[in-house]
């Protein structure tokens, strides 16, 4: 965003802006985060983003980021690592039964459980698309990781 545009926002009396999904995501879904502490290449790099936040802050404009902590992408390192995946995500044995439905399409709700791609004996929960597995917030390590990511973004101002 140019300095001219930021000055225009200031002249309009804008006090805050909401920036939608800038976190690194996979190409299939802007909600499927691949890295909670990295800007998606489509929006520049970390230095560019930090500079934007600083320029807005200089004009008295606060920045709010869209941060969706419910799920990640199946391309996230946590999901790709079986030792981490089975603890960081909501999973269950494939022999169990569940009637939970996915919310991915309101008129065509399917099962909220899908097989882990490399292990058909385990199912993972996805309340939305099959590419967005739900995190397990009963695990204190998940809470620590997400809080760390939030602290990272807070530290930028």
C-alpha positions, 0 to 999 in steps of 0.5 A: 500500500502506498504512503499516498493511500495511507495518508488518504485513509488518515484524511478519512479519519480511519482509525483501524484496518482489518487485513484478511488472511495474509498468513502463508496458506496453501493454494486450495484454500485461503483458510488452510494455513501452512505457517502461522508465522509467515506472510503468504508470498502473494502479499510480499514478505515479512519485512514488507508487512512489518513496514506496512504495519509501521507506516499505518501505526505512524498515522495512528491507524491500528491493524487487525489481522484475520487469524483463524486458529481452528484449523490448518492446511493438510500441508502444514508441517504439523499435519505432515508429521505423524508424531505431531499430527496424532496429538495436534489434531482431532483424530479418532480410530477409523473403526469408530463411528460418528454422525458429525457433519461437515459445514463445508457446503450448507446444502450438502453436508458430508461427514466431518471425518476423513482418512489421514492420507497416509494412514487409513486407520485414523480419521481426522476431524474437519468441520469445513473442507477436507483440506482443513483439519481441526486442531486439538485444543485439549492439547496444551502444546497446541495452545502454546503454539497458537499463543506463540504465533499470536505473540509473534504478530502482536510483537509487530505492533 
